[in-house]
Amino acid sequence: MQLFLEIGRYSRLLYEAIRSASEFKTYRKNLFSEMVKTGTDSLGIVSVAGFFTGAVLTIQTSYQFTSALVPKSTIGAITSQSMIIELAAVISGLVLAGRVGARIATELGNMRVSEQIDALESMGFNSVTFLVIPRVIAGILMFPIIYVAAAVSGIVGGVLAGLMTGSVTVHEFMEGARLYFFPWDVAFGVIKSFVFGFVITSISCYQGYFASGGAEGVGYATTRATVLSCIYVLLSSFLLAAILL
Amino acid sequence: MRLGNELKIGITIVVAVLVGFAGFRIMKDSPIFRLGTVYYVSYEKVDGLSVGTAVLVSGIKIGSVQQLQLLPSDSVRVMLNLTIPEGLPGGSVAVIRSVDLLGSKAIEIRRGFGDPIPYGGELEGSFDEGMFGDLAERGDEISTNVSASTQTLNNILSEVESMLREGLRADIEAGTGNLERATREAGDLITESREDIASSLDHLNQMLANLEDLTSEERGEIQRTIANLEATSEELKTMSESLTTVSAQLAEILEKINNGEGTLGKLVNDPQLYNNLDSLSVNLNTMVKDLNENPRHFLRHLRLVDIF
């Protein structure tokens, strides 16, 4: 029963948000600050995560390929294609589930338990329009940018790791990467990042918006926000791969 | 300077779009900030070719495949994006060929010597099957042969192995040992009897020399003997000729006798004489018998008896 209740409340929150999405003036200022907090400020951590993912992927792939029949360029193909299709989006999604999801859930939860949301409502503001919509839209808009940062830094990390360990030259790496580069893979990654942005921000907003029970409740909401974001990022990644690939 | 949120977002988005665009172009191997030179090639088939396949001149990459388009006639129109500043000369041929063991392909441009082809023009295309094309065509045959050969080889090897395991090894070793011993003994023998052999050879030499002396001393005699032999054989020849004629004449005579010609012939062939002689002897017999029994009968007329 609890599950259906949760789904119903989540749907209702989303419905409220979509209904009031046209009231741009209300949340314009919030939207830009959220975009900076969600997107621009996350670029650093996402780039670092992507860089090391690519580097590790290259080293592990060259470690696993011992056959002389497999050309070195395959390492580049595997690293770059894995980054573009799956890892850039999912790694940044998981990192931001912690970074962005926790922040959103804590903010909204705190406002909820300190009754600021009730105050907004009593002043005539639509709290969903004011608090939820800018955060979700910021997530949807900024995640593709984060995806680009993660993918580019991942491939750069792969190239540098290959160069440093001497397992694959830049030329070989790029040859393989180009051989297996298909524009649809990029489109797929971008679609994924849109979905992840929506999943992480909307789940975190929901958890924070309906938090209850003081400081402990806020902590609980934050935990659930990050955990559920991670799970749903992985789940939606699986569903998208099953549907679109 | 404290940046406003809008500015930050603007910078972020612009940078992301630029980086994304540049990365996309790099991955597609297109020149980043300008359009390359575009040429078209038509092929019957483009096995292993894909967007991004390298275009080479003398092994140096000068561009890549930008687009593959299947024409209604089932041939394929390939769009090449090249980064060379000058156009390709006329008569240039774009050859699809293998670049590694896994069947990766590249397009190699063999330059012609004609007037430059304008941008967007058509190149001549050809497909180089290469070593692996041949192999693939004959693969079935080769693989059956190879597997059959491998099977036979396996059998042979296992037989050899089992033979070796079943004690043949000892035999072989013993055989080799014997051979070695025999060789050593032969060597010893030769060393020991070297003097004997030398003296034997000396004797042989001497004998041959004696023989030679003998023949040179008796040469005249031998020549005479040979001359006599020649004369004798000549006489023998004439004798045999006359014998031949004699035997021919004899054959003639015998033939005549056979045919009953002449006295001898009649004697041999005509039974009448014999018959006459036979009846005569019978008559004589009876007469003599009669004479014995009745002498008076014959002597009746001999009065002399009466006289007595």
Interface residues (C-beta under 8 A of the other chain):
Chain A: F32 S33 M35 V36 G39 T40 L43 L69 V70 P71 S80 M142 P144 I145 V148 A149 A151 V152 I155 M174 E175 A177 R178 L179 F181 F182 P183 V186
Chain B: N5 E6 K8 I9 T12 I13 A16 V19 G20 G23 F24 I26 M27 K28 D29 S50 V51 G52 T53 A54 S64 D100 L101 L102 S104
